[in-house]
Amino acid sequence: MVDRSGRVRVALLTSRETQRWVIPKGWPMAKRSAAEAGRREVREEAGLSGTIISAKPVGHYVYKKRLAPDQAVTCKVAVFLLRVRRELGVWPERQQRVRAWFSPEVAATLVAEKGLEAILRRLTPNALNPRPKNPKGKRPKTMTSVISPEGNTQNSVGCIELAGR
């Protein structure tokens, strides 16, 4: 969100099991782009709906996802920006998570993953603006992100929610 004073605000939510601050994320979905899968996760996990700003991720980070008490898998997350248009009062995981809005600087201090922290620290009010046209007036080509696995790394997608009306 860019508030009335021009400050960027970011939504974080708590994870279901460890209650640490995270962004919504999940596994890739058949017949959906990575950005669209991320948008769906935002609705289910954080109760927010909106528009993906770009099909190109703003960055990637890696984290260990715990599958069982003694089992974890390394996940590479493609992070997309979502302009929030609506905050839902009821959503599927509402009883399991807390949602809160922070400045990117504060959000960066709350997340455990260093790669996500770095992405949050790069957010500015310009992050909400679409890319300008190139000098010849032609829009640059955008490609839907395809994430390729690195070794035993599982792919995952997530969104940073920026509210903006």
C-alpha positions as CSV (number, residue, x, y, z in Angstrom):
1,M,0.0,0.0,0.0
2,V,1.2,3.5,-0.6
3,D,-0.6,5.5,2.2
4,R,-1.7,9.1,2.0
5,S,1.8,10.3,3.0
6,G,3.4,8.3,0.1
7,R,4.8,5.6,2.3
8,V,4.8,2.0,1.1
9,R,3.0,-0.5,3.4
10,V,3.4,-4.3,3.2
11,A,1.2,-7.1,4.5
12,L,2.8,-10.0,6.4
13,L,1.0,-12.9,8.0
14,T,2.1,-15.5,10.6
15,S,2.9,-19.0,9.5
16,R,0.5,-21.7,10.8
17,E,2.9,-23.8,12.8
18,T,5.8,-21.6,14.0
19,Q,3.9,-18.2,14.0
20,R,6.8,-16.5,12.4
21,W,6.1,-13.5,10.0
22,V,6.0,-14.6,6.3
23,I,4.5,-13.7,3.0
24,P,1.8,-16.0,1.4
25,K,3.3,-18.7,-0.7
26,G,2.6,-22.1,-2.0
27,W,3.4,-24.7,-4.6
28,P,3.0,-24.0,-8.4
29,M,-0.4,-24.9,-9.8
30,A,-1.2,-26.7,-13.1
31,K,-2.5,-24.4,-15.8
32,R,-1.7,-21.2,-13.8
33,S,1.3,-18.9,-14.2
34,A,3.5,-18.5,-11.2
35,A,2.1,-15.0,-10.6
36,E,-1.5,-16.3,-10.7
37,A,-0.7,-19.1,-8.3
38,G,0.8,-16.5,-5.9
39,R,-2.3,-14.4,-6.2
40,R,-4.5,-17.3,-5.3
41,E,-2.3,-18.1,-2.2
42,V,-2.7,-14.5,-1.1
43,R,-6.5,-14.8,-1.1
44,E,-6.5,-18.1,0.8
45,E,-3.8,-17.3,3.3
46,A,-4.1,-13.6,3.9
47,G,-7.6,-12.7,2.8
48,L,-6.5,-10.1,0.3
49,S,-7.4,-9.7,-3.4
50,G,-5.9,-7.6,-6.0
51,T,-3.8,-7.4,-9.2
52,I,-0.4,-8.7,-9.8
53,I,1.8,-5.7,-10.8
54,S,4.1,-7.7,-13.2
55,A,4.4,-11.2,-14.4
56,K,8.1,-10.9,-13.7
57,P,9.1,-11.7,-10.1
58,V,10.7,-8.9,-8.1
59,G,13.1,-11.4,-6.7
60,H,13.7,-14.9,-5.4
61,Y,14.7,-16.3,-2.1
62,V,15.4,-19.7,-0.6
63,Y,14.1,-21.2,2.6
64,K,13.6,-24.6,4.4
65,K,10.0,-25.8,4.5
66,R,9.3,-28.1,7.3
67,L,7.2,-31.0,6.1
68,A,7.3,-33.0,9.4
69,P,9.2,-32.6,12.7
70,D,12.3,-34.4,11.2
71,Q,11.8,-33.6,7.5
72,A,12.4,-30.4,5.5
73,V,12.8,-29.5,1.9
74,T,14.6,-26.5,0.4
75,C,12.2,-24.2,-1.5
76,K,13.0,-21.5,-4.0
77,V,10.3,-18.8,-3.9
78,A,9.6,-16.5,-6.8
79,V,8.2,-13.3,-5.3
80,F,5.6,-11.1,-7.1
81,L,4.0,-7.8,-6.1
82,L,0.3,-7.6,-5.7
83,R,-1.6,-4.3,-5.6
84,V,-4.3,-5.0,-3.0
85,R,-7.8,-3.8,-3.9
86,R,-9.8,-5.5,-1.2
87,E,-9.3,-6.9,2.3
88,L,-11.7,-9.7,3.0
89,G,-13.3,-10.1,6.4
90,V,-13.6,-13.9,6.0
91,W,-11.1,-16.2,4.2
92,P,-10.1,-19.8,4.4
93,E,-7.1,-19.5,6.8
94,R,-8.4,-16.6,8.9
95,Q,-8.5,-18.6,12.1
96,Q,-4.9,-19.9,11.6
97,R,-3.0,-16.8,10.9
98,V,-2.6,-13.1,11.9
99,R,-2.4,-10.5,9.1
100,A,-0.7,-7.1,9.8
101,W,0.6,-4.1,7.7
102,F,4.1,-2.8,8.1
103,S,6.6,-0.5,6.4
104,P,9.0,-2.5,4.2
105,E,11.8,-1.5,6.6
106,V,10.0,-3.0,9.6
107,A,8.7,-6.0,7.7
108,A,12.4,-6.7,6.7
109,T,13.3,-6.9,10.4
110,L,10.5,-9.3,11.1
111,V,11.1,-12.0,8.5
112,A,13.6,-14.8,9.1
113,E,14.7,-15.4,5.5
114,K,17.6,-13.2,4.5
115,G,16.6,-13.2,0.8
116,L,13.1,-12.1,1.6
117,E,14.5,-9.4,3.9
118,A,16.6,-8.1,1.0
119,I,13.6,-8.0,-1.3
120,L,11.5,-6.1,1.3
121,R,14.3,-3.5,1.8
122,R,14.3,-2.7,-2.0
123,L,10.6,-1.7,-2.0
124,T,9.8,1.9,-2.8
125,P,6.7,3.8,-3.8
126,N,7.9,3.3,-7.4
127,A,7.3,-0.4,-7.0
128,L,3.6,0.2,-7.5
129,N,4.1,2.0,-10.8
130,P,4.1,0.1,-14.0
131,R,7.4,0.2,-16.0
132,P,7.5,3.2,-18.3
133,K,7.5,2.7,-22.0
134,N,10.9,2.6,-23.7
135,P,12.0,5.7,-25.6
136,K,10.6,4.4,-29.0
137,G,7.1,4.1,-27.4
138,K,7.1,0.3,-27.6
139,R,6.4,-1.7,-24.5
140,P,9.1,-4.1,-23.5
141,K,8.2,-7.7,-23.8
142,T,7.3,-9.5,-20.5
143,M,7.5,-13.2,-20.1
144,T,5.8,-15.3,-17.5
145,S,8.3,-16.4,-15.0
146,V,9.4,-20.0,-15.3
147,I,11.3,-21.3,-12.3
148,S,13.7,-24.2,-12.8
149,P,14.6,-26.5,-10.0
150,E,18.1,-26.3,-8.5
151,G,19.2,-29.7,-7.3
152,N,16.7,-30.9,-4.7
153,T,15.1,-27.5,-4.4
154,Q,11.3,-27.4,-4.7
155,N,9.6,-24.5,-6.5
156,S,7.3,-22.2,-4.7
157,V,5.6,-18.9,-5.4
158,G,4.8,-16.0,-3.0
159,C,3.5,-12.5,-3.1
160,I,4.3,-9.3,-1.3
161,E,1.0,-7.4,-0.9
162,L,1.2,-3.7,-1.5
163,A,-2.2,-2.1,-0.9
164,G,-3.1,0.7,-3.2
165,R,-6.4,1.9,-4.3
